[in-house]
């Protein structure tokens, strides 16, 4: 477990889950656009967005690339304390 990894707030987890159709609740227009940009960005632009918005970037990458990412985001959205692991196979 990495202690330097950014935390993901419950509201961010819920908004990202909604974006991927896995529960949660919708974000506002601007935030939904941000989540969509992170989701669709190439590696260079995703890295820039991740630097500026680490909680949203981390949540999107969990949802897209981590086997347990959706389940992890669902636990976070429910308010459970979850340690987000830095997986070398996930491009964080």
C-alpha positions in Angstrom: 0.0 0.0 0.0 1.2 3.4 -0.8 0.9 6.0 1.8 1.5 8.9 -0.6 -1.4 8.0 -2.9 -4.2 10.6 -3.0 -7.4 9.7 -1.1 -10.7 9.5 -3.0 -13.6 11.4 -1.3 -16.9 9.6 -1.2 -18.6 12.2 -3.5 -15.9 11.7 -6.1 -16.3 8.0 -6.0 -20.1 8.3 -6.3 -19.8 10.7 -9.3 -17.3 8.4 -11.1 -19.4 5.4 -10.5 -22.4 7.2 -12.0 -20.2 8.1 -15.1 -19.5 4.4 -15.6 -23.2 3.4 -14.9 -22.3 1.5 -11.7 -24.3 3.4 -9.1 -23.5 6.6 -7.3 -25.0 9.8 -8.4 -24.4 12.2 -11.3 -21.9 15.0 -11.1 -22.7 18.6 -12.1 -22.1 19.6 -15.8 -18.5 20.9 -15.3 -17.4 17.9 -13.1 -19.0 15.4 -15.5 -17.0 17.0 -18.3 -13.9 16.7 -16.3 -14.6 13.0 -15.6 -15.3 12.4 -19.3 -12.0 14.2 -20.3 -10.0 12.0 -17.9 -11.8 8.9 -19.2 -11.1 9.8 -22.9 -7.7 11.4 -22.6 -4.5 10.0 -24.1 -1.6 9.3 -21.7 0.0 12.7 -22.0 -3.2 14.7 -21.3 -4.4 12.2 -18.7 -1.2 12.8 -16.8 -1.7 16.5 -16.8 -5.3 16.1 -15.7 -4.2 13.7 -13.0 -1.7 16.2 -11.7 -4.4 18.9 -11.4 -7.3 16.7 -10.2 -5.7 13.7 -8.5 -8.8 12.5 -6.7 -10.9 12.4 -9.9 -8.0 10.9 -11.9 -7.4 8.2 -9.4 -11.0 7.3 -9.3 -11.4 7.1 -13.1 -8.3 5.0 -13.4 -9.5 2.6 -10.7 -12.8 2.2 -12.5 -11.2 1.6 -15.9 -8.1 -0.5 -15.1 -8.3 -2.1 -11.7 -10.1 -5.5 -11.4 -11.5 -4.4 -8.0 -11.8 -0.7 -8.9 -15.6 -0.5 -9.1 -16.0 -2.5 -5.9 -13.5 -0.2 -4.2 -15.2 2.9 -5.4 -18.6 1.5 -4.2 -17.1 1.0 -0.7 -15.7 4.5 -0.7 -19.0 5.9 -1.8 -20.7 4.1 1.1 -18.4 5.9 3.4 -16.1 3.0 4.2 -12.4 3.7 4.8 -10.5 2.1 2.0 -6.7 2.1 1.3 -6.2 2.5 -2.4 -3.2 0.5 -3.4 -0.7 1.6 -6.1 -0.9 -1.2 -8.5 2.1 -1.3 -10.9 -0.2 -2.6 -13.7 -2.5 0.4 -13.4 -1.2 3.6 -15.0 -1.5 5.9 -12.0 
